[in-house]
């Protein structure tokens, strides 16, 4: 009994007084208030940062419309930002991605350059098309297709693009986990129909009925011939 009484006494001694409880509650309130303030500040910083990025894109748009010689240097950074921003769950950041896509497809990719250094652009486009898709992948993929058309239109070395199209067709038809979209071939053939003859032998080969090949891919192969 003596031991139990001692334990009860220890518990009572550990209880906080009213003033101590008040101070403790006040400290908790201050902590939550500070977290709320920091969260609000963080949102404001993000908002200002996003607004600044929109202003930069407006400036880039002006340079593109003036066909500034540095414009091709914007392509890879903008494509990387597009991929990054499309993964964001923030609406404002996603709107940034849509603006970048609009600038690329409706302005930059419409330009013509006589001496475009397309090697890095070609490598980037080919590797990106073969990568697993990202969130909102259709937006990014269609932009990659537009980039490929832009490169082919401006490049002096068109053979490397044609070789890639042929290898992409092989990957699409024979790899069940292929990341290649059939829209790539439709986009390319519609834009450059004269090059269809180069692809016809491969399309005919892949379109032959094969039990090991998915039926819908066979149909797609035939559709390429009727673009």
ROSEMI-699820 format. One record per residue (C-alpha): residue number from 1; residue in three letters; x, y, z. Coordinates in steps of 0.2 Angstrom, whole numbers. Layout:
N
<rec num="NUM" residuo="ALA" c1="X" c2="Y" c3="Z"/>
...
END
This chain:
227
<rec num="1" residuo="UNK" c1="0" c2="0" c3="0"/>
<rec num="2" residuo="UNK" c1="14" c2="12" c3="4"/>
<rec num="3" residuo="UNK" c1="22" c2="9" c3="-13"/>
<rec num="4" residuo="UNK" c1="5" c2="13" c3="-22"/>
<rec num="5" residuo="UNK" c1="3" c2="29" c3="-12"/>
<rec num="6" residuo="UNK" c1="21" c2="34" c3="-17"/>
<rec num="7" residuo="UNK" c1="16" c2="31" c3="-35"/>
<rec num="8" residuo="UNK" c1="0" c2="41" c3="-34"/>
<rec num="9" residuo="UNK" c1="10" c2="55" c3="-26"/>
<rec num="10" residuo="UNK" c1="23" c2="55" c3="-40"/>
<rec num="11" residuo="UNK" c1="9" c2="57" c3="-53"/>
<rec num="12" residuo="UNK" c1="1" c2="71" c3="-44"/>
<rec num="13" residuo="UNK" c1="18" c2="80" c3="-43"/>
<rec num="14" residuo="UNK" c1="20" c2="78" c3="-62"/>
<rec num="15" residuo="UNK" c1="3" c2="86" c3="-66"/>
<rec num="16" residuo="UNK" c1="5" c2="104" c3="-73"/>
<rec num="17" residuo="UNK" c1="-2" c2="119" c3="-64"/>
<rec num="18" residuo="UNK" c1="-15" c2="130" c3="-72"/>
<rec num="19" residuo="UNK" c1="-2" c2="143" c3="-77"/>
<rec num="20" residuo="UNK" c1="9" c2="130" c3="-84"/>
<rec num="21" residuo="UNK" c1="-5" c2="122" c3="-94"/>
<rec num="22" residuo="UNK" c1="-9" c2="140" c3="-101"/>
<rec num="23" residuo="UNK" c1="9" c2="143" c3="-106"/>
<rec num="24" residuo="UNK" c1="9" c2="126" c3="-115"/>
<rec num="25" residuo="UNK" c1="-8" c2="129" c3="-124"/>
<rec num="26" residuo="UNK" c1="-1" c2="146" c3="-129"/>
<rec num="27" residuo="UNK" c1="15" c2="138" c3="-136"/>
<rec num="28" residuo="UNK" c1="5" c2="126" c3="-146"/>
<rec num="29" residuo="UNK" c1="-6" c2="140" c3="-153"/>
<rec num="30" residuo="UNK" c1="9" c2="149" c3="-158"/>
<rec num="31" residuo="UNK" c1="17" c2="134" c3="-167"/>
<rec num="32" residuo="UNK" c1="1" c2="131" c3="-177"/>
<rec num="33" residuo="UNK" c1="-1" c2="150" c3="-180"/>
<rec num="34" residuo="UNK" c1="17" c2="150" c3="-187"/>
<rec num="35" residuo="UNK" c1="14" c2="135" c3="-198"/>
<rec num="36" residuo="UNK" c1="-1" c2="143" c3="-205"/>
<rec num="37" residuo="UNK" c1="9" c2="159" c3="-209"/>
<rec num="38" residuo="UNK" c1="23" c2="150" c3="-217"/>
<rec num="39" residuo="UNK" c1="10" c2="140" c3="-228"/>
<rec num="40" residuo="UNK" c1="2" c2="156" c3="-233"/>
<rec num="41" residuo="UNK" c1="19" c2="164" c3="-237"/>
<rec num="42" residuo="UNK" c1="24" c2="148" c3="-247"/>
<rec num="43" residuo="UNK" c1="8" c2="150" c3="-258"/>
<rec num="44" residuo="UNK" c1="12" c2="168" c3="-261"/>
<rec num="45" residuo="UNK" c1="30" c2="165" c3="-266"/>
<rec num="46" residuo="UNK" c1="24" c2="151" c3="-278"/>
<rec num="47" residuo="UNK" c1="11" c2="163" c3="-285"/>
<rec num="48" residuo="UNK" c1="24" c2="177" c3="-288"/>
<rec num="49" residuo="UNK" c1="36" c2="164" c3="-295"/>
<rec num="50" residuo="UNK" c1="23" c2="157" c3="-307"/>
<rec num="51" residuo="UNK" c1="18" c2="175" c3="-312"/>
<rec num="52" residuo="UNK" c1="36" c2="179" c3="-316"/>
<rec num="53" residuo="UNK" c1="38" c2="163" c3="-327"/>
<rec num="54" residuo="UNK" c1="22" c2="169" c3="-337"/>
<rec num="55" residuo="UNK" c1="31" c2="185" c3="-340"/>
<rec num="56" residuo="UNK" c1="47" c2="176" c3="-346"/>
<rec num="57" residuo="UNK" c1="36" c2="166" c3="-358"/>
<rec num="58" residuo="UNK" c1="29" c2="182" c3="-365"/>
<rec num="59" residuo="UNK" c1="46" c2="189" c3="-368"/>
<rec num="60" residuo="UNK" c1="51" c2="172" c3="-377"/>
<rec num="61" residuo="UNK" c1="36" c2="174" c3="-387"/>
<rec num="62" residuo="UNK" c1="41" c2="191" c3="-393"/>
<rec num="63" residuo="UNK" c1="58" c2="184" c3="-398"/>
<rec num="64" residuo="UNK" c1="50" c2="170" c3="-408"/>
<rec num="65" residuo="UNK" c1="38" c2="181" c3="-417"/>
<rec num="66" residuo="UNK" c1="54" c2="192" c3="-422"/>
<rec num="67" residuo="UNK" c1="63" c2="176" c3="-428"/>
<rec num="68" residuo="UNK" c1="78" c2="180" c3="-417"/>
<rec num="69" residuo="UNK" c1="93" c2="169" c3="-422"/>
<rec num="70" residuo="UNK" c1="94" c2="162" c3="-404"/>
<rec num="71" residuo="UNK" c1="76" c2="155" c3="-405"/>
<rec num="72" residuo="UNK" c1="82" c2="137" c3="-408"/>
<rec num="73" residuo="UNK" c1="91" c2="137" c3="-392"/>
<rec num="74" residuo="UNK" c1="75" c2="139" c3="-383"/>
<rec num="75" residuo="UNK" c1="68" c2="122" c3="-389"/>
<rec num="76" residuo="UNK" c1="76" c2="110" c3="-377"/>
<rec num="77" residuo="UNK" c1="74" c2="120" c3="-361"/>
<rec num="78" residuo="UNK" c1="55" c2="123" c3="-366"/>
<rec num="79" residuo="UNK" c1="52" c2="105" c3="-369"/>
<rec num="80" residuo="UNK" c1="60" c2="100" c3="-353"/>
<rec num="81" residuo="UNK" c1="50" c2="113" c3="-344"/>
<rec num="82" residuo="UNK" c1="34" c2="106" c3="-353"/>
<rec num="83" residuo="UNK" c1="38" c2="88" c3="-347"/>
<rec num="84" residuo="UNK" c1="41" c2="94" c3="-329"/>
<rec num="85" residuo="UNK" c1="26" c2="106" c3="-328"/>
<rec num="86" residuo="UNK" c1="14" c2="93" c3="-335"/>
<rec num="87" residuo="UNK" c1="18" c2="82" c3="-319"/>
<rec num="88" residuo="UNK" c1="13" c2="96" c3="-307"/>
<rec num="89" residuo="UNK" c1="-4" c2="95" c3="-298"/>
<rec num="90" residuo="UNK" c1="-4" c2="114" c3="-296"/>
<rec num="91" residuo="UNK" c1="-17" c2="122" c3="-308"/>
<rec num="92" residuo="UNK" c1="-6" c2="137" c3="-311"/>
<rec num="93" residuo="UNK" c1="9" c2="127" c3="-315"/>
<rec num="94" residuo="UNK" c1="-1" c2="116" c3="-327"/>
<rec num="95" residuo="UNK" c1="-7" c2="132" c3="-336"/>
<rec num="96" residuo="UNK" c1="11" c2="136" c3="-338"/>
<rec num="97" residuo="UNK" c1="14" c2="120" c3="-347"/>
<rec num="98" residuo="UNK" c1="-1" c2="123" c3="-358"/>
<rec num="99" residuo="UNK" c1="6" c2="140" c3="-363"/>
<rec num="100" residuo="UNK" c1="23" c2="133" c3="-367"/>
<rec num="101" residuo="UNK" c1="15" c2="120" c3="-378"/>
<rec num="102" residuo="UNK" c1="5" c2="133" c3="-387"/>
<rec num="103" residuo="UNK" c1="21" c2="144" c3="-390"/>
<rec num="104" residuo="UNK" c1="30" c2="129" c3="-397"/>
<rec num="105" residuo="UNK" c1="17" c2="122" c3="-408"/>
<rec num="106" residuo="UNK" c1="9" c2="138" c3="-414"/>
<rec num="107" residuo="UNK" c1="24" c2="149" c3="-416"/>
<rec num="108" residuo="UNK" c1="41" c2="142" c3="-414"/>
<rec num="109" residuo="UNK" c1="38" c2="126" c3="-424"/>
<rec num="110" residuo="UNK" c1="31" c2="136" c3="-438"/>
<rec num="111" residuo="UNK" c1="47" c2="145" c3="-441"/>
<rec num="112" residuo="UNK" c1="60" c2="140" c3="-455"/>
<rec num="113" residuo="UNK" c1="79" c2="140" c3="-451"/>
<rec num="114" residuo="UNK" c1="92" c2="138" c3="-465"/>
<rec num="115" residuo="UNK" c1="106" c2="132" c3="-454"/>
<rec num="116" residuo="UNK" c1="98" c2="123" c3="-440"/>
<rec num="117" residuo="UNK" c1="109" c2="112" c3="-430"/>
<rec num="118" residuo="UNK" c1="97" c2="98" c3="-427"/>
<rec num="119" residuo="UNK" c1="109" c2="84" c3="-420"/>
<rec num="120" residuo="UNK" c1="105" c2="88" c3="-402"/>
<rec num="121" residuo="UNK" c1="86" c2="91" c3="-406"/>
<rec num="122" residuo="UNK" c1="85" c2="74" c3="-415"/>
<rec num="123" residuo="UNK" c1="94" c2="64" c3="-401"/>
<rec num="124" residuo="UNK" c1="82" c2="72" c3="-388"/>
<rec num="125" residuo="UNK" c1="66" c2="69" c3="-398"/>
<rec num="126" residuo="UNK" c1="71" c2="51" c3="-402"/>
<rec num="127" residuo="UNK" c1="75" c2="47" c3="-384"/>
<rec num="128" residuo="UNK" c1="60" c2="56" c3="-377"/>
<rec num="129" residuo="UNK" c1="48" c2="46" c3="-389"/>
<rec num="130" residuo="UNK" c1="55" c2="30" c3="-383"/>
<rec num="131" residuo="UNK" c1="53" c2="34" c3="-364"/>
<rec num="132" residuo="UNK" c1="38" c2="29" c3="-353"/>
<rec num="133" residuo="UNK" c1="25" c2="42" c3="-354"/>
<rec num="134" residuo="UNK" c1="22" c2="55" c3="-341"/>
<rec num="135" residuo="UNK" c1="6" c2="62" c3="-333"/>
<rec num="136" residuo="UNK" c1="-4" c2="71" c3="-347"/>
<rec num="137" residuo="UNK" c1="7" c2="61" c3="-359"/>
<rec num="138" residuo="UNK" c1="-4" c2="65" c3="-374"/>
<rec num="139" residuo="UNK" c1="0" c2="83" c3="-373"/>
<rec num="140" residuo="UNK" c1="19" c2="80" c3="-372"/>
<rec num="141" residuo="UNK" c1="19" c2="67" c3="-385"/>
<rec num="142" residuo="UNK" c1="10" c2="77" c3="-398"/>
<rec num="143" residuo="UNK" c1="22" c2="91" c3="-395"/>
<rec num="144" residuo="UNK" c1="36" c2="79" c3="-398"/>
<rec num="145" residuo="UNK" c1="28" c2="74" c3="-414"/>
<rec num="146" residuo="UNK" c1="27" c2="92" c3="-419"/>
<rec num="147" residuo="UNK" c1="46" c2="94" c3="-415"/>
<rec num="148" residuo="UNK" c1="50" c2="80" c3="-426"/>
<rec num="149" residuo="UNK" c1="41" c2="88" c3="-440"/>
<rec num="150" residuo="UNK" c1="50" c2="104" c3="-437"/>
<rec num="151" residuo="UNK" c1="67" c2="95" c3="-437"/>
<rec num="152" residuo="UNK" c1="63" c2="86" c3="-453"/>
<rec num="153" residuo="UNK" c1="57" c2="102" c3="-461"/>
<rec num="154" residuo="UNK" c1="73" c2="112" c3="-456"/>
<rec num="155" residuo="UNK" c1="87" c2="99" c3="-456"/>
<rec num="156" residuo="UNK" c1="99" c2="95" c3="-471"/>
<rec num="157" residuo="UNK" c1="101" c2="77" c3="-464"/>
<rec num="158" residuo="UNK" c1="83" c2="70" c3="-467"/>
<rec num="159" residuo="UNK" c1="90" c2="52" c3="-468"/>
<rec num="160" residuo="UNK" c1="92" c2="51" c3="-449"/>
<rec num="161" residuo="UNK" c1="74" c2="55" c3="-446"/>
<rec num="162" residuo="UNK" c1="68" c2="43" c3="-459"/>
<rec num="163" residuo="UNK" c1="79" c2="29" c3="-451"/>
<rec num="164" residuo="UNK" c1="71" c2="33" c3="-434"/>
<rec num="165" residuo="UNK" c1="53" c2="33" c3="-441"/>
<rec num="166" residuo="UNK" c1="57" c2="16" c3="-448"/>
<rec num="167" residuo="UNK" c1="65" c2="9" c3="-432"/>
<rec num="168" residuo="UNK" c1="50" c2="17" c3="-422"/>
<rec num="169" residuo="UNK" c1="38" c2="7" c3="-434"/>
<rec num="170" residuo="UNK" c1="47" c2="-9" c3="-430"/>
<rec num="171" residuo="UNK" c1="47" c2="-5" c3="-411"/>
<rec num="172" residuo="UNK" c1="28" c2="-1" c3="-412"/>
<rec num="173" residuo="UNK" c1="23" c2="-17" c3="-422"/>
<rec num="174" residuo="UNK" c1="35" c2="-29" c3="-413"/>
<rec num="175" residuo="UNK" c1="36" c2="-23" c3="-395"/>
<rec num="176" residuo="UNK" c1="20" c2="-26" c3="-385"/>
<rec num="177" residuo="UNK" c1="26" c2="-13" c3="-372"/>
<rec num="178" residuo="UNK" c1="31" c2="0" c3="-385"/>
<rec num="179" residuo="UNK" c1="30" c2="18" c3="-380"/>
<rec num="180" residuo="UNK" c1="28" c2="24" c3="-398"/>
<rec num="181" residuo="UNK" c1="11" c2="31" c3="-402"/>
<rec num="182" residuo="UNK" c1="3" c2="27" c3="-419"/>
<rec num="183" residuo="UNK" c1="0" c2="46" c3="-420"/>
<rec num="184" residuo="UNK" c1="18" c2="48" c3="-424"/>
<rec num="185" residuo="UNK" c1="17" c2="40" c3="-441"/>
<rec num="186" residuo="UNK" c1="0" c2="48" c3="-445"/>
<rec num="187" residuo="UNK" c1="7" c2="65" c3="-441"/>
<rec num="188" residuo="UNK" c1="23" c2="62" c3="-451"/>
<rec num="189" residuo="UNK" c1="15" c2="55" c3="-466"/>
<rec num="190" residuo="UNK" c1="1" c2="68" c3="-467"/>
<rec num="191" residuo="UNK" c1="14" c2="81" c3="-466"/>
<rec num="192" residuo="UNK" c1="27" c2="73" c3="-478"/>
<rec num="193" residuo="UNK" c1="16" c2="61" c3="-489"/>
<rec num="194" residuo="UNK" c1="30" c2="60" c3="-502"/>
<rec num="195" residuo="UNK" c1="40" c2="50" c3="-489"/>
<rec num="196" residuo="UNK" c1="27" c2="37" c3="-488"/>
<rec num="197" residuo="UNK" c1="35" c2="27" c3="-502"/>
<rec num="198" residuo="UNK" c1="50" c2="24" c3="-491"/>
<rec num="199" residuo="UNK" c1="39" c2="16" c3="-477"/>
<rec num="200" residuo="UNK" c1="28" c2="6" c3="-488"/>
<rec num="201" residuo="UNK" c1="39" c2="-10" c3="-488"/>
<rec num="202" residuo="UNK" c1="40" c2="-10" c3="-469"/>
<rec num="203" residuo="UNK" c1="21" c2="-6" c3="-467"/>
<rec num="204" residuo="UNK" c1="17" c2="-20" c3="-479"/>
<rec num="205" residuo="UNK" c1="28" c2="-32" c3="-470"/>
<rec num="206" residuo="UNK" c1="21" c2="-27" c3="-453"/>
<rec num="207" residuo="UNK" c1="3" c2="-27" c3="-459"/>
<rec num="208" residuo="UNK" c1="3" c2="-45" c3="-464"/>
<rec num="209" residuo="UNK" c1="-8" c2="-55" c3="-452"/>
<rec num="210" residuo="UNK" c1="3" c2="-63" c3="-438"/>
<rec num="211" residuo="UNK" c1="-4" c2="-72" c3="-423"/>
<rec num="212" residuo="UNK" c1="10" c2="-65" c3="-413"/>
<rec num="213" residuo="UNK" c1="5" c2="-47" c3="-417"/>
<rec num="214" residuo="UNK" c1="-9" c2="-38" c3="-409"/>
<rec num="215" residuo="UNK" c1="-24" c2="-36" c3="-422"/>
<rec num="216" residuo="UNK" c1="-26" c2="-18" c3="-418"/>
<rec num="217" residuo="UNK" c1="-8" c2="-15" c3="-423"/>
<rec num="218" residuo="UNK" c1="-10" c2="-23" c3="-439"/>
<rec num="219" residuo="UNK" c1="-25" c2="-12" c3="-443"/>
<rec num="220" residuo="UNK" c1="-15" c2="3" c3="-438"/>
<rec num="221" residuo="UNK" c1="-2" c2="-2" c3="-450"/>
<rec num="222" residuo="UNK" c1="-14" c2="-3" c3="-464"/>
<rec num="223" residuo="UNK" c1="-21" c2="14" c3="-459"/>
<rec num="224" residuo="UNK" c1="-4" c2="22" c3="-462"/>
<rec num="225" residuo="UNK" c1="-5" c2="18" c3="-480"/>
<rec num="226" residuo="UNK" c1="-21" c2="28" c3="-482"/>
<rec num="227" residuo="UNK" c1="-16" c2="44" c3="-473"/>
END
